[in-house]
Amino acid sequence: MYANGATDDLERTAFRRAEKKYKLYYGQNSRKKKQQPRPVDLSEVVDFKLILETFDRTGETPDGVHVIRTDSEFPVICLGNRPGFYFIPGALSLEEQCQWIREGLTSFPQPPNRTNHNALYGPINDLFAAAQEGKVLVEEELSPNVTQSLDNGQARRWTFSSESGNVSLKGSGGNSILASVLLRKLRWSTLGLQFDWSQRNYNVDLLHNKIPDKLCQLAKKLAVPAMPLGDNFKPEAAIVNYFASGDTLGGHLDDMELDWSKPIVSMSLGCKGIFLLGGKSREDEPLAMFLRSGDVVLMAGEARECFHGVPRIFTDAHNSEITALEKHLSTDSDHCFLDYIKTSRININIRQVF
Ligand SMILES: O=C(O)CCC(=O)C(=O)O
């Protein structure tokens, strides 16, 4: 999924150059002690929100950009030179954004859903709550009796200890890590059919739950503009990407699903980011566009063959553009979600696998 192209070629492609252009780099500003983000020229980043506002006022769009009004309640933007690509600015209400941020942090990373932490620590329960409570994940050395009774036969197990904030706490296995650190290092979780990153394929034998019904219904509704023949979209899997400042998602194709006529439904939550939509070759000059909280992208048909990625998210108050979202997460019980999302972006992309 994310592993196309030989590494030494990457530096030379148009896609790689665009990634480097927008990526976050720090440089020393002589007057300030702290390292500052290097300024980046955003003048070529397409802003579909602005394009839609202008279209609503004047009826005009830039060359090659079309606004279509389908049965769905939102206008949809498509591009003449990228058939199968659809952009729906602000498709998710603030309530919906908040709901998927909460679920994205609490229920989505719960076993049997896998996360990037599985490889090192095995399944981790209630990571978000553990981070709020200042818990520490500690490694336990298991006695031979326990080892034999465990399915995986492992001699070690990681569990949360509530010895709050005691960083030096060590389990019998000798290692420990703060839950809050693990939460910051959470990069992905998978829902529904589980994607096996080592095999780069869906492993239908892995234990999994179905995609939550509410997410399934939402994805079906959002997919409609990309299903002109009125076909049925069946959400079977989703990948949830978590981005902190400086995190990127390198150029890739999503090519492990059987039927590329079906869209990938991709929802953005939290801090604004830049999305690069390339062509079928990494040599094709990619189009850079802003993705804000609530925007939805659909990629179907030919667009499924186009390289794409996220080289940048903006976590500073001016550029993240999450003021409205922040106001919506202002109750005491939402404070923990607000704290996280103020400096993060979550992407949920939903797929039909077969
Ligand atoms: O984060 C995004 O908006 C894009 C995610 C993506 O391309 C993917 O997971 O395949």
Ligand as a Chemical Component Dictionary entry (heavy atoms), coordinates in Angstrom:
data_LIG
# 
_chem_comp.id                   LIG 
_chem_comp.type                 NON-POLYMER 
_chem_comp.pdbx_formal_charge   0 
_chem_comp.three_letter_code    LIG 
# 
loop_
_chem_comp_atom.comp_id 
_chem_comp_atom.atom_id 
_chem_comp_atom.alt_atom_id 
_chem_comp_atom.type_symbol 
_chem_comp_atom.charge 
_chem_comp_atom.model_Cartn_x 
_chem_comp_atom.model_Cartn_y 
_chem_comp_atom.model_Cartn_z 
_chem_comp_atom.pdbx_ordinal 
LIG O1 O1 O 0 -4.689 11.310 5.268 1  
LIG C1 C1 C 0 -5.218 11.424 4.169 2  
LIG O2 O2 O 0 -5.972 12.357 3.868 3  
LIG C2 C2 C 0 -4.910 10.390 3.090 4  
LIG C3 C3 C 0 -4.883 8.987  3.600 5  
LIG C4 C4 C 0 -4.475 8.007  2.559 6  
LIG O3 O3 O 0 -4.122 8.352  1.475 7  
LIG C5 C5 C 0 -4.467 6.570  2.850 8  
LIG O4 O4 O 0 -4.584 6.154  4.019 9  
LIG O5 O5 O 0 -4.330 5.793  1.896 10 
# 
loop_
_chem_comp_bond.comp_id 
_chem_comp_bond.atom_id_1 
_chem_comp_bond.atom_id_2 
_chem_comp_bond.value_order 
_chem_comp_bond.pdbx_ordinal 
LIG O1 C1 DOUB 1 
LIG C1 O2 SING 2 
LIG C1 C2 SING 3 
LIG C2 C3 SING 4 
LIG C3 C4 SING 5 
LIG C4 O3 DOUB 6 
LIG C4 C5 SING 7 
LIG C5 O4 DOUB 8 
LIG C5 O5 SING 9 
# 
